[in-house]
Amino acid sequence: MSAAAPDLLLHVEGLHKQFGDRTVLADVHLDIPRGSIFSVLGPSGAGKSVFLKCLADILRPDAGKISFDGQLLGTGATPARAEFRRRCSFLFQSNALFDSLTALENVALPLEQTTDLPLPQIRERSLGALRELELEDCRSHYPSQLSGGMQKRLALARAIVTRPELVFFDEPTAGLDPLRRNAVFTMIAQYQRQFGFTALIVTHDVTEAIIASDRVALLNQGRIGFVGAPSEFSSSQLPVVRDFRDSTAALENSLTVIRRGEPLPSVHS
């Protein structure tokens, strides 16, 4: 008996995006299971952030189809697109916190902009989100008064205060040292389990993503080169996977050759 098909929250078919003469995404297909942590890996410049922003309705793709919870997201101000925006949120690489707003005001902002809740209820829900991420005591602090890790948690509190079903994470560990990268992936996994949202992460941090994710995909030169479980990615012998995954080992081998005073093999050999 075959296994049941996964419950898909997001379906991407034939996505294409071009800037001038440069093709960034070329016929991208991807399925995101509901309730999963799904990481899209790839080198810098592979099109990961453009892909994520197309999915999140921040950029408009040139061609292709995106379906959310079985509903095709057409162009224009359709009910399906409005419903999609209501049920999703986006955590930007830079956190995108407002320096002039307190922690509480930053978290309350999405509720003020997207709901008709009365102000006392907005305050209660915002305080609850800060409490869940252990930031309630900092509700009157401004972002500049918080550590980098606390700012990341504040950005996540703002992302989840609307109780989204899908959260997009754009390079959430960019510029962080290994300990802080571990902390961010731990935070995502912890709160994804606690709140039950689907997490879609674009990142070039292979080790952390492999450990934290339920499924991974590799985006390379605008195309999906691999989709599967982390264990399958770790053992894959596809050249596109090996070249990206094993780049550290390749560097070590090259340095060993250099230290021996031997010539490096030609890239064309």
C-alpha positions in Angstrom: 0.0 0.0 0.0 1.5 3.4 -1.0 2.0 6.1 1.5 -0.7 8.9 1.5 0.2 12.0 -0.4 1.4 14.9 1.8 -1.1 17.6 2.7 0.3 20.5 0.6 0.0 24.1 1.7 1.9 25.6 -1.1 2.3 24.4 -4.7 4.6 26.1 -7.2 4.5 25.3 -10.9 6.7 26.7 -13.7 7.8 29.8 -11.9 9.8 32.2 -14.0 11.3 35.6 -13.1 13.6 37.8 -15.2 15.2 41.2 -14.6 16.2 42.7 -18.0 18.2 40.1 -19.8 19.0 38.2 -16.7 16.9 35.1 -15.9 16.8 34.6 -12.1 14.2 31.9 -11.9 13.6 29.4 -14.7 10.7 26.9 -14.6 10.7 26.3 -10.8 8.5 23.6 -9.4 8.1 22.9 -5.7 5.6 21.5 -3.2 5.6 22.6 0.5 3.9 20.2 2.9 1.6 21.7 5.5 3.2 21.9 9.1 6.7 21.4 7.9 10.0 23.2 8.2 11.2 23.4 4.6 14.5 24.9 3.7 15.6 26.1 0.2 19.3 26.0 0.0 21.6 27.5 -2.5 24.7 29.6 -3.1 24.7 33.4 -3.0 23.1 34.7 -6.2 21.2 31.5 -6.9 17.8 33.4 -6.8 16.7 32.2 -3.3 15.5 35.6 -2.0 13.8 36.5 -5.3 12.1 33.1 -5.2 10.8 33.7 -1.7 9.6 37.2 -2.5 7.7 35.8 -5.5 6.0 33.2 -3.3 5.2 35.8 -0.6 3.6 38.2 -3.1 6.3 40.8 -2.7 7.5 40.4 -6.2 5.4 39.4 -9.2 6.7 36.4 -11.2 6.7 36.7 -15.0 5.1 33.3 -15.5 4.1 30.3 -13.5 1.4 29.3 -11.0 1.3 29.5 -7.2 -1.5 27.7 -5.3 -2.0 28.2 -1.5 -4.1 25.7 0.3 -5.6 24.5 -3.0 -6.5 27.9 -4.3 -4.7 29.3 -7.3 -3.3 32.8 -6.6 -4.2 34.8 -9.8 -3.1 38.2 -10.7 -4.7 41.4 -9.4 -6.6 42.0 -6.2 -8.4 38.7 -6.0 -10.1 37.3 -2.9 -7.6 34.4 -3.0 -4.6 36.8 -2.8 -6.2 38.7 0.0 -6.8 35.5 1.9 -3.2 34.4 1.3 -1.8 37.7 2.7 -4.0 37.4 5.7 -2.7 33.8 6.5 1.0 34.4 5.9 3.8 36.5 7.3 7.4 37.4 6.3 10.5 37.6 8.4 13.0 39.8 6.6 16.7 39.1 6.6 17.3 42.5 8.3 14.4 42.0 10.7 12.9 45.3 9.3 12.0 46.6 12.8 11.0 50.2 13.2 13.6 52.0 15.3 11.1 54.7 16.4 8.6 52.2 17.8 8.9 50.2 21.0 8.9 46.4 21.0 5.2 46.4 21.8 4.4 48.9 19.1 6.4 46.9 16.5 4.5 43.7 17.3 1.1 45.5 17.4 1.7 47.1 14.0 0.5 44.1 11.8 -2.7 43.8 13.8 -3.4 47.5 13.5 -2.9 47.4 9.7 -4.6 44.1 8.9 -7.4 43.6 11.4 -10.4 45.4 12.9 -9.6 44.3 16.4 -10.1 46.9 19.1 -7.0 48.5 20.6 -7.3 46.6 24.0 -7.4 43.3 22.2 -4.5 44.3 20.0 -2.4 45.2 23.1 -3.4 41.9 24.8 -2.4 39.8 21.7 0.8 41.7 21.2 1.8 41.3 24.9 1.0 37.6 24.5 3.4 37.3 21.5 6.1 39.0 23.5 5.5 36.8 26.4 5.7 33.6 24.3 9.1 34.7 23.0 10.3 35.8 26.5 10.3 39.5 25.6 7.5 40.9 27.8 9.9 42.7 30.1 11.3 44.5 27.1 7.9 45.8 25.8 8.9 49.4 26.3 12.4 49.0 24.8 13.4 50.3 21.3 15.1 47.9 18.9 18.4 49.6 19.4 18.3 48.7 23.1 18.0 45.0 22.4 20.7 42.5 21.5 20.9 40.9 18.1 19.2 37.7 19.3 16.5 39.7 21.0 15.8 41.7 17.8 15.5 38.4 15.9 13.0 37.2 18.5 11.1 40.5 18.3 10.9 40.2 14.5 9.5 36.6 15.0 7.0 37.9 17.6 5.7 40.4 15.0 5.6 37.7 12.3 3.5 35.3 14.4 1.2 37.8 16.2 -1.4 37.5 13.4 -1.3 33.7 13.9 -0.2 32.9 10.3 -0.3 29.5 8.8 2.9 30.1 6.7 5.9 32.1 7.7 8.6 33.0 5.1 12.2 33.4 6.5 14.6 35.2 4.2 18.2 34.3 5.1 17.4 34.4 8.9 21.0 33.8 9.9 22.8 36.1 7.5 25.9 37.6 9.0 25.6 35.6 12.3 28.4 33.6 13.9 27.9 29.8 14.3 26.5 30.0 17.8 23.9 32.6 16.9 23.0 30.6 13.7 22.3 27.6 15.9 20.2 29.7 18.2 18.1 31.1 15.3 17.4 27.7 13.8 16.5 26.4 17.3 14.1 29.3 17.8 12.4 28.6 14.5 12.0 24.9 15.2 10.8 25.6 18.8 8.1 28.1 17.8 7.1 26.2 14.7 6.3 23.2 16.9 4.6 25.4 19.5 2.4 27.4 17.1 2.1 24.9 14.3 2.9 27.2 11.3 4.6 26.0 8.2 8.1 27.5 7.9 9.7 28.2 4.5 13.3 29.2 4.9 15.8 30.3 2.3 19.4 29.9 3.5 22.9 29.0 2.5 23.7 27.5 5.9 23.8 23.8 5.0 24.6 22.1 8.3 22.0 24.0 10.4 19.2 23.6 7.7 19.9 19.9 7.4 19.5 19.4 11.1 16.4 21.6 11.6 14.4 20.9 8.4 11.9 18.2 7.5 12.6 18.7 3.8 15.1 20.6 1.8 15.5 21.8 -1.8 18.5 23.1 -3.7 18.1 26.1 -5.9 21.0 26.5 -8.3 21.2 28.9 -11.3 17.5 29.6 -11.1 16.4 26.0 -11.1 15.5 23.4 -8.5 18.3 20.8 -8.6 17.2 18.6 -5.7 14.1 18.1 -3.4 14.0 15.5 -0.6 14.6 14.6 3.0 17.7 15.9 4.7 19.2 12.4 4.9 18.7 12.1 1.1 20.4 15.4 0.5 23.4 14.3 2.8 23.9 11.1 0.8 23.0 12.4 -2.7 25.7 11.9 -5.4 24.1 14.4 -7.8 26.9 16.7 -9.0 24.9 19.8 -8.3 24.3 18.7 -4.7 27.9 17.5 -4.1 29.4 20.7 -5.4 27.4 22.8 -3.0 27.2 20.4 0.0 30.9 19.4 -0.1 32.5 22.8 -0.8 34.2 22.8 2.6 35.8 19.4 1.9 36.9 20.6 -1.5 38.5 23.7 0.1 40.3 21.4 2.6 41.6 19.2 -0.3 42.8 22.3 -2.2 44.6 23.7 0.8 46.3 20.4 1.4 47.6 20.4 -2.2 48.8 24.0 -1.8 50.7 23.3 1.4 52.4 20.4 -0.2 53.7 22.7 -2.9 51.9 20.9 -5.6 49.9 22.5 -8.5 46.2 22.5 -8.2 44.3 20.4 -10.8 42.8 22.4 -13.6 39.1 23.1 -13.3 38.8 21.9 -16.9 40.5 18.6 -16.3 
